[in-house]
Amino acid sequence: MKEFKVKLTSVADVRDFVQAASMQPCDIDVVSGRYTIDAKSIMGLVSLDLNSPLNVQFRGSDEMAADFLTSVQEYIIA
């Protein structure tokens, strides 16, 4: 499992992130506080507090992770 943080500041960011996640055949979760949401659920992500960074848990191969990280690179924070 790979973990990283993202910052999604608008509904358009959420839409683009969900589209990228939906292209992956593996499970991807987004964690905010005590809530864990499927990264492929736009309604779930919109319900989270977008003012705070979100923790992403990617459960797939290293090759799939590299592809996904490239597609969401603009949202990743250190």
C-alpha positions as CSV (number, residue, x, y, z in Angstrom):
1,M,0.0,0.0,0.0
2,K,1.3,3.5,-0.9
3,E,0.2,6.5,1.0
4,F,0.4,10.2,0.2
5,K,-1.4,13.5,0.8
6,V,-3.4,15.5,-1.6
7,K,-5.1,18.9,-1.5
8,L,-8.3,19.2,-3.5
9,T,-9.6,22.8,-3.3
10,S,-12.6,22.8,-5.7
11,V,-15.3,20.6,-7.1
12,A,-13.3,20.6,-10.4
13,D,-10.3,19.2,-8.5
14,V,-12.4,16.5,-7.0
15,R,-13.9,15.6,-10.4
16,D,-10.5,15.3,-12.0
17,F,-9.1,13.2,-9.0
18,V,-12.1,10.9,-9.2
19,Q,-11.7,10.4,-12.9
20,A,-8.0,9.5,-12.4
21,A,-8.9,7.1,-9.6
22,S,-11.7,5.5,-11.7
23,M,-9.1,4.6,-14.4
24,Q,-7.3,2.3,-11.9
25,P,-8.4,-1.3,-11.4
26,C,-7.4,-1.4,-7.7
27,D,-8.8,0.0,-4.5
28,I,-8.0,3.6,-3.6
29,D,-9.3,5.2,-0.4
30,V,-9.2,8.8,0.8
31,V,-9.0,9.3,4.6
32,S,-10.0,12.5,6.4
33,G,-10.1,12.2,10.2
34,R,-12.3,9.3,11.0
35,Y,-13.8,9.0,7.6
36,T,-12.6,6.6,4.9
37,I,-14.1,7.2,1.4
38,D,-13.7,5.3,-1.8
39,A,-11.6,7.6,-4.1
40,K,-13.9,6.7,-7.0
41,S,-16.9,8.3,-5.3
42,I,-17.4,11.9,-6.2
43,M,-20.3,12.3,-3.7
44,G,-18.1,10.8,-1.0
45,L,-15.2,13.1,-1.6
46,V,-17.4,16.2,-1.9
47,S,-18.7,15.4,1.6
48,L,-15.3,15.7,3.1
49,D,-13.6,18.8,4.5
50,L,-11.7,20.1,1.5
51,N,-10.0,22.7,3.6
52,S,-7.6,20.1,5.0
53,P,-5.2,17.8,3.2
54,L,-6.5,14.4,2.5
55,N,-4.6,11.1,3.0
56,V,-4.8,8.7,0.0
57,Q,-4.2,5.0,0.5
58,F,-3.4,3.3,-2.8
59,R,-3.7,-0.5,-2.9
60,G,-2.2,-1.7,-6.2
61,S,1.1,-2.6,-7.9
62,D,4.0,-0.2,-8.1
63,E,3.4,0.2,-11.8
64,M,-0.2,1.2,-11.2
65,A,0.8,3.5,-8.4
66,A,3.3,5.3,-10.6
67,D,0.7,5.8,-13.3
68,F,-1.8,7.1,-10.8
69,L,0.7,9.4,-9.1
70,T,1.5,10.9,-12.5
71,S,-2.1,11.6,-13.2
72,V,-2.8,13.3,-9.9
73,Q,0.6,15.0,-9.5
74,E,-0.8,18.5,-9.3
75,Y,-2.8,17.7,-6.2
76,I,0.0,16.0,-4.2
77,I,1.5,17.9,-1.3
78,A,4.6,17.1,0.8
